[in-house]
Amino acid sequence: MHTMTHPSPPSLPSAKFGIVDLFAGPGGLDIAATIMKDEGVESIGVEWDDATRATRAAAGLLTTDVKDVAELGPCDPSVVEATVLTGGPPCQSFSVAGSRKGHQALDDVLRLATRLADHEDEASFDAAWKEVKSETDAMSDDRTGFVLQPLRWIMEAKLKRGRPYEVVVLEQVQTVMPVWQHFVKILRRTGYAAEAHMLHTEDFGVPQTRRRAVLIAQFDPENVHRKVRFPEATHQRYRKGAERLPPTHDHEDGALFRTSHGGDDVEPWVSMGDALQATRTSEFVMVSNYGSGGDPKNRGRRESGEPAPTITGKVRRNRLYHLRKDASGEIVIRSEDELDRLSAQEAGLLQSFPAAYPWRSTDVAQQIGNAIPPRLSLHILSMALLREPPQEKWYRLLKEWRPQEEPTLSSAPPVAVRRPTPPQTSAPVSSSASVRPRTGASAKSSAK
Ligand SMILES: C[S@@+](CC[C@H](N)C(=O)[O-])C[C@H]1O[C@@H](n2cnc3c(N)ncnc32)[C@H](O)[C@@H]1O
C-alpha cells in the first residue's frame, strides 16, 4: 500500500491554463508547462509507472495519486480545475499499409470512437462508454482502450463536469495520424476547432529527427471549421546528404540568439555535436542499431554535425566512434575508435531535456524514449494556448532549468504546491550523481 506522506493528495491549482496531462511520462510536456508558468500555465500529470513517477517527483512535477488514467476522470478533485487536456496515449501501430492486425486495430478504434461521439447527455454517454469499455476490456491489446481514454475525458468534462476543456492537445507516433484525423471530425461535432498535423522535431531546434502526429483542438462552438494555428518551423528540415545551412545567429555576451527574419528564413538544424558539446569534444559518428532500407548490415549513420536519429528506449544500443574518413571521404569505422555510449543525460539532451533533468529509478532509457521533446512541447503549448510562437527566453530557461530542491538564485516566487513528496520508490541520487546514471539497472532503486 502507498503510505500517504503528504497531508492532501496533489491537485492542480486553479490557473488560467491548468493542464491535465494524461499518460504523462517523465514530463516532456509538463516541463515545458513549468517554463511557461508566467503565462498562467500549471500542469498535473497522470502516470502509472513507478519509475517514471520517481523522475517526475524529483523534477518537482505534480502527479495525481491515482495512477491509472482509466480510474480517474475530469470531475475528480485533483484535476477538476483543469481547462486544458493533453495526452500521449500508448498506441499500437495502426499500420494500414502493413499488417492485417494494424488494420483491424485501426478499424476498431475508429468505430469505438464514433460510438463515443454526439451524446447530448450524461446517461446516453455512460451507456455508450459501458459498451465500448466491455469491448476494449475483452481485447488482447489494451492499448486500443488507452487511445480512447482522452475522448472519454473530453466528453465527460463537457457532459458531467459541465465545463468542456478549452484546449486539447494529443500527440503520438506518425502511424496514429488516421486516429487523430478521425478525432478531429468528432471534436468538430463536439464544438471544437480542430486540426491534426505531422510535426518534425528538428524543424523546432530539437537535435533529433522524430516525427509526431499532433492534434490541437480549441473549444469554439461557433467556429468549428476555422483554421487552427500550428507551430511554424524555426529550423532547417534534415534530409540525408543535405548541407547544413550557414548560421544566422548573432553573438552577444557569448550567447546565441536568433536574429529576427521576415519570410521563411530558418536556422540551420541543431546537431548532436551542438547538444553534446559539454561531454563530446571531438567529432563523432553514431551507428544505429537498426539497419536501414531493410538491410541489417546497412546500419544508419549520423555524424555529429547532423541531428540524432529518433531516440527510443533502445538508445543505448547506438554505437559512437571518432569520426574518421578515408581519402575518398567515406566514413571508416574501426573498433579502436569506439567511444562511450550515450549516457542518460546525453540521451535526454538529444530529446531537448535540460542537462540537469533528474532521471530516476529504472528503465531510464525507456522513460527518455517515451517522451515528447520538451522544446517541441514549448512550440505546441504556446500555439495551442496563446496562439503565438514561444518566447525566445523560454528556450534558455528550458536549457538552464534545474530541479527545485537546489536553491534558486532567480527572483521567481517560491512554488509550494509543486512539490509532492517523492514516492517511496525513488532513489534520491543527488543531482550531481544523476548526471551520468547508467541506463536502467545501476540507477539504484529501493523499490519494494
Ligand atoms: C508515450 S508515453 C508518454 C510520454 C509523455 N507524453 C512525455 O512527453 O513525457 C506513455 C506513458 O503512459 C504511461 N501509461 C500507460 N498506460 C497508462 C495508464 N493506463 N495510466 C497511466 N499511465 C499510463 C506509460 O507508463 C508511459 O509513461
The ligand as an SDF file (V2000), in Angstrom:
LIG
                    3D

 27 29  0  0  0  0  0  0  0  0999 V2000
    4.2440    7.5140  -24.8260 C   0  0  0  0  0  0  0  0  0  0  0  0
    4.4860    7.8040  -23.1130 S   0  0  0  0  0  0  0  0  0  0  0  0
    4.0250    9.4900  -22.9540 C   0  0  0  0  0  0  0  0  0  0  0  0
    5.1650   10.4050  -22.6390 C   0  0  0  0  0  0  0  0  0  0  0  0
    4.7830   11.8290  -22.3090 C   0  0  0  0  0  0  0  0  0  0  0  0
    3.8470   12.3860  -23.2730 N   0  0  0  0  0  0  0  0  0  0  0  0
    6.0280   12.7010  -22.2080 C   0  0  0  0  0  0  0  0  0  0  0  0
    6.2150   13.5480  -23.0310 O   0  0  0  0  0  0  0  0  0  0  0  0
    6.8670   12.5040  -21.3130 O   0  0  0  0  0  0  0  0  0  0  0  0
    3.1390    6.9170  -22.4220 C   0  0  0  0  0  0  0  0  0  0  0  0
    3.1630    6.8690  -20.8790 C   0  0  0  0  0  0  0  0  0  0  0  0
    1.8910    6.4020  -20.4410 O   0  0  0  0  0  0  0  0  0  0  0  0
    2.0630    5.6000  -19.2890 C   0  0  0  0  0  0  0  0  0  0  0  0
    0.8250    4.7980  -19.1980 N   0  0  0  0  0  0  0  0  0  0  0  0
    0.4250    3.7830  -19.9920 C   0  0  0  0  0  0  0  0  0  0  0  0
   -0.8080    3.3760  -19.6420 N   0  0  0  0  0  0  0  0  0  0  0  0
   -1.1970    4.1490  -18.6080 C   0  0  0  0  0  0  0  0  0  0  0  0
   -2.3980    4.2200  -17.8040 C   0  0  0  0  0  0  0  0  0  0  0  0
   -3.4320    3.4010  -18.0350 N   0  0  0  0  0  0  0  0  0  0  0  0
   -2.4540    5.1490  -16.8320 N   0  0  0  0  0  0  0  0  0  0  0  0
   -1.4130    5.9830  -16.6140 C   0  0  0  0  0  0  0  0  0  0  0  0
   -0.2670    5.9650  -17.3270 N   0  0  0  0  0  0  0  0  0  0  0  0
   -0.1620    5.0570  -18.2970 C   0  0  0  0  0  0  0  0  0  0  0  0
    3.3330    4.8410  -19.5850 C   0  0  0  0  0  0  0  0  0  0  0  0
    3.9260    4.3980  -18.3870 O   0  0  0  0  0  0  0  0  0  0  0  0
    4.1870    5.9120  -20.3060 C   0  0  0  0  0  0  0  0  0  0  0  0
    4.9970    6.6130  -19.3980 O   0  0  0  0  0  0  0  0  0  0  0  0
  1  2  1  0
  2  3  1  0
  2 10  1  0
  3  4  1  0
  4  5  1  0
  5  6  1  0
  5  7  1  0
  7  8  2  0
  7  9  1  0
 10 11  1  0
 11 12  1  0
 11 26  1  0
 12 13  1  0
 13 14  1  0
 13 24  1  0
 14 15  1  0
 14 23  1  0
 15 16  2  0
 16 17  1  0
 17 18  1  0
 17 23  2  0
 18 19  1  0
 18 20  2  0
 20 21  1  0
 21 22  2  0
 22 23  1  0
 24 25  1  0
 24 26  1  0
 26 27  1  0
M  CHG  2   2   1   9  -1
M  END
$$$$
